[in-house]
Amino acid sequence: MLIEIDQSSGFCNGVVRAIQKAEQELAKDGHLYCLGDIVHNSQEVQRLRKNGLETIDNKQFRELSDVKVLFRAHGEPPETYRIAERNNIKIIDASCRVVLALQQKIKDAHENFPNAQIVIFGKNAHAEVLGLEGQINYTAIIVEGEDDLEKIAPDKQTFFFSQTTMPLDGFAKILEAIEKRLNNGVDFRYFDTICRQVSNRIPEIKKFAQRFDTVIFAGGHKSSNGKVLYEVCRSVNPNTIFVSAPEDIDFEKIKHSKSIGICGATSTPVWLMENIRRHIELKMS
Ligand code: SF4
């Protein structure tokens, strides 16, 4: 049986950098707080927890003082930095540079054009989106789909951005719909701020998934990127199975497969895909 791991699956640069920063700090101190899960993958979160990385939520963060806290790749709104300063919290800032650049762009648009409406294509309450909205005091209009378009005033100057992990085709669709909604002559400026580390995975994973009898997609249940990529695999190969751990594999379903491809999201660790391969080899030998 042929078993192959997709070489383009695995952590994006932003997540790699955040984990490296966490591991550097853990090597020094043996303990570090992280505001929110460092990555949407419970296996990786568990691995780091064993090494001393303690995930906290916003409420716990507000109650801490005189400690070190890592900010993950998603980025944070300004008030998180203010709380850290007030409580003498040392920040280990692993906010992704791509996200920070987008935060700045949104802030600049708002400062230079205070009467314009800022529209963000993204998921309500997603950590990255909260960080983006926070730059402009939560005045942005968040559009998840066409149902949200009615929140956009047709007669106002409009700036349109995207959360970095949204699909390119979804962005194009919403862009077209906004153009139609706005009155003729209204100033409309749009910025494709989708991270290519995510969007390039779609054509790559499509090609990969077509080559195998069965595809095992490894991902966390909280990962939105994982859901998108899993559906992409399934659209080209109906024999795609979603797993979070090697033990999730139903061997009844794959016992007749002559070739198995293993792939995952931008939040899936390579070691997890390797464990899956070893598990299959062991069970099927
Ligand atoms: S997906 Fe892109 S923007 Fe998001 S953390 Fe990874 S590298 Fe940064």
Residues whose N, C-alpha, C, O or C-beta is under 5 A from the ligand:
A	BS01	SF4	C12 N13 G14 V15 A73 C96 V98 V99 T164 C195 Q197 V198
